């Protein structure tokens, strides 16, 4: 529960669950006003009827209660949606609320009157993006296909090794690249929350698979991101610039059961 006054608030929400995906929405159908994602403020506010939030993703909302009466109650829900995690949850002995089930998350209680009047700016920030034309692999993006073999998760067929780096996982310091995550691992294709260490990236484009119905309108791919939801059948292209450190960095699925099952690899930034 959250007690508020009749004024706007900035609500910063982190999905800290180990595996669960949320479909955030106000119970009364009011749209969500999104002002920030993983890496901070968007350039401009945007509205969504609902927002999909995968493990480790962050979202910032402008929630305005200035027109609500004292005593009013609003509920932030996770709405029902078709989620591919139910099978894996059962296999792992999971119990409790099924993946994709609807349930209330936060009850907001308008407890007092406020006097201040706050307006939402239509310009929130200025983001300096890398240029697509500067990507050294723009004609052939680096692809990372999520794979599953014998109940062992992997990326391009390789599971986690503590210090191992394959030739196609090495990048050069000072370069800009396009990466593409592909989630089409067959009968056991599931949703994944792909996270890249040491980088904020721009989501260039997304091609949604057949399982996108009921979730695709809730993707918030705008702004600086470091985690992206990749649903079954999705292909997501990212643009990132490697401009600070050399060394080994992780990229992985942020769903705990998946990364523990091998869906995690190193990439290496070389001088």
PEJONOR-V72359 format. One record per backbone hydrogen bond with DSSP energy under -0.5 kcal/mol. NH is the residue of the N-H (numbers start at 1). CO is the residue of the C=O. Records with the same first field share a line. If there is no record, write none. Layout:
# PEJONOR-V72359
NH->CO ; CO
This chain:
# PEJONOR-V72359
2->107
4->109
6->112
7->5
9->63
11->9 ; 61
12->10
13->11 ; 59
15->57
16->14
22->53
24->22 ; 51
25->77
26->30
27->75
29->26
32->48
34->32 ; 46
35->60
36->60
37->40
39->224
40->37
42->35
46->34
48->32
51->24
52->218
53->22
56->15
57->54
59->13
60->36
61->11
62->33
63->9 ; 61
64->62
65->7 ; 63
68->65
71->110
72->69
74->108
76->106
77->25 ; 75
78->103
79->23 ; 77
81->100
83->81
86->83
89->85
90->86
91->87
92->88
93->90
94->89
101->98
103->78
105->76
106->76
108->74 ; 106
109->2 ; 107
110->72 ; 108
111->4 ; 109
112->4
118->116
121->119
124->43
125->43
129->127
134->131
135->132
136->176
138->135
140->137
142->178
143->141
144->180
146->144 ; 182
147->154
149->152
152->149
153->151 ; 261
154->147
155->158
156->145
158->155
160->262
169->166
170->167
171->268
173->270
174->242
175->172
176->134
177->240
179->177 ; 238
180->142
181->236
182->144
183->234
184->182
188->185
189->186
192->230
194->192 ; 228
195->252
196->226
197->195 ; 250
199->196
201->225
202->239
203->221
204->202 ; 237
205->237
207->235
208->206
211->232
212->209
213->210
215->212
216->212
218->215
219->216
221->219
225->201
228->194
230->192
231->229
233->183
234->231
235->207
236->181
237->205
238->179
239->202
240->177
242->175
243->241
247->269
249->267
251->265
252->195
253->263
254->193
256->18 ; 254
258->255
259->255
260->256
261->257
262->259
263->258
264->262
265->251
266->164
267->249
268->169
269->247
270->171 ; 268
